[in-house]
Amino acid sequence: MKTILTVAVLICGSTLASAAWCEDNPAAGAKLYATHCVACHGAERAGVPPTFPALTDIGKRLQPAQIKEKITKGGGLMPPFAQLSPQEINDIASFLVK
């Protein structure tokens, strides 16, 4: 058990305090989406194509790592969200693919 915990801390970072260190949290992702994404992509994730692409079925078009990279670095008209923590990015990505 101690080895598993050590691996979890190494993978997820030692600054995360909750017991759900690496778990994606779609509920938290929904709140973050509402704060950072809804203005352009809409509450239903339909976007305003082609200016703001739809995020519905994004998991069918992009791999999770690609989604996270897009959130972090931005692209096109989308600004980078580098201020978000890795956990927050995981939570948004989890929300988008569920």
N, C-alpha and C positions, 0 to 999 in steps of 0.2 A: 504494500500500500504506500509506503514511504517513497519508493521508486516512482510510482505512478504520480504521486503528488509533485515530486521534484521535476518530473518531465512536464507536467502541466504548467508549473511555474516557469520553466525554461521556455516552453512554447508560447505561452500567453503573456508573459511578462510578470514581473514580481510586484508591480504596482496595482494590480487589480485586486480588489478586496473581497468580492463576493465568492460564494461557493460555486457559482456557475461561471467560472472563469472563461471557458472557451465555448460555452453554449451560445448559439445564435438566439436572439430574442426578438422574434417578429413583432411583439407588442411594443417593445422599445423602439424597434425600427419604424413602426407606424407613426409614433410620435415624432421621431427624427425626420421622417419623410414629410410630415405635415409642416414642420418648422423650416426645412431646407429645400424641399423639392416641389411642393404643391403649387407654388406660384407659377411655375413654368409647365410642369407635367400634369397638373390637375389632380383633384381628389380621387378620381377614378383611374389615374395613370394613363389616360388617353392622349395626353399631350396636345399639341396643336401642330400636326405635321405640315410641312417639313421643317418648320422653324424649331419646334420643340417636339422631339420624337416621342411616340407612345412607349410606355414602359410595360404595357401588358405583354405577357409572354416573353419578357426579356430573357428569362432563363433558357428559352429555346433558341435564342439568337446569340447569346454570349455565355461564356463559362463564368463561374463565380469569381475567379481571379480577374477576369476582364471587367466585370461589373465593379469590383472593388477598385481597380485601377482607374476606371472612368470617374468614379466618385472622388477619388483622391486627387487625380491630375486634371480632371475636366477635359474639355475638347469641344471644338466648334464654339458655339455660344455659351456652353456650360462652363461656369467658373470652377476652378479647383476647390475642393473642400478639404484641403490638407489640415485644417484646424481640427477636424474630427479625429477622435481616437480610433485605433484599430478596432476596438470593440464596437464603437458606434458605426463604423463602416460595415463591419460584419452584420450588425443588427439591421441596417438599411438593406443590405444585399439579401439577407434572409427574408425580410418583408417583401422585397420585390419578386423573389422567385416562389413565394408561397401562394 
